[in-house]
Amino acid sequence: MSEDTPIERRGDDFVLHLDGADRRYRVTVPRQVLDDEVGETASEADRRAWIHGNLDGVLGAVTARETGGFAKEPWSRLMVEELP
């Protein structure tokens, strides 16, 4: 993952598609997480910048999903879905 990782907006949430070791994942960063981390009045650009600046944490949530581990706050609040 890099600064070029595309981030889609879905309503008030943001979505990334990532490749794991053997699977592909959709990760949703909920509005509430972003409100808590960057503030309720943060701009879309600020929210995207926070996600890009914290891609390691997002990847950690995916890794926890793959390995059956646990992610810590705020990463445990991301929705990680395995795609077919």
C-alpha positions in Angstrom: 0.0 0.0 0.0 1.1 3.5 -0.7 0.0 7.1 -1.0 -1.5 5.9 -4.4 -3.9 3.5 -2.7 -7.3 4.5 -4.0 -9.9 5.5 -1.5 -13.5 5.6 -2.5 -16.2 7.6 -0.7 -19.4 5.8 0.2 -21.8 8.1 1.9 -19.9 9.4 5.0 -17.5 6.4 5.1 -14.4 5.7 3.1 -13.5 2.3 1.4 -10.2 0.8 0.3 -9.6 -2.5 -1.6 -6.5 -4.3 -0.5 -4.7 -7.5 -1.3 -3.8 -9.8 1.6 -1.6 -12.8 1.5 -4.1 -15.0 -0.2 -7.3 -12.9 -0.4 -8.6 -9.6 -1.4 -10.3 -7.4 1.1 -12.6 -4.4 1.3 -11.9 -2.1 4.3 -14.5 0.4 5.4 -13.3 3.3 7.5 -16.5 4.5 9.2 -17.3 8.2 9.6 -17.4 7.8 13.4 -13.8 6.6 13.4 -12.7 9.6 11.3 -14.8 12.0 13.5 -13.0 10.7 16.6 -9.6 10.8 15.0 -9.6 14.0 13.0 -12.6 15.8 14.3 -16.3 16.1 13.2 -15.6 19.2 11.2 -12.6 17.8 9.3 -12.7 18.2 5.6 -12.8 15.3 3.1 -9.2 16.1 2.2 -8.2 15.9 5.9 -10.0 12.6 6.3 -8.3 11.1 3.2 -4.9 12.4 4.4 -5.5 10.7 7.8 -6.3 7.4 6.1 -3.2 7.7 3.9 -1.1 8.6 6.8 -2.3 5.6 8.8 -2.2 2.9 6.1 0.0 0.8 8.3 -2.8 0.6 10.9 -5.4 -0.2 8.2 -3.1 -3.0 7.0 -2.8 -4.2 10.6 -6.6 -4.6 10.7 -6.4 -6.8 7.6 -3.5 -8.8 9.0 -5.5 -9.4 12.2 -8.4 -10.6 10.1 -6.2 -13.0 8.1 -4.4 -14.4 11.1 -7.3 -14.6 13.6 -5.7 -11.9 15.7 -7.1 -8.8 17.3 -6.6 -5.2 16.2 -6.4 -2.4 18.8 -8.4 0.8 18.8 -9.1 2.5 16.5 -8.3 -0.3 14.0 -10.7 -2.7 15.6 -13.5 -0.4 14.5 -12.8 -0.8 10.8 -15.0 -3.2 8.8 -12.8 -5.7 7.1 -14.6 -7.9 4.5 -13.1 -10.8 2.6 -14.1 -10.5 -1.1 -14.9 -13.6 -3.3 
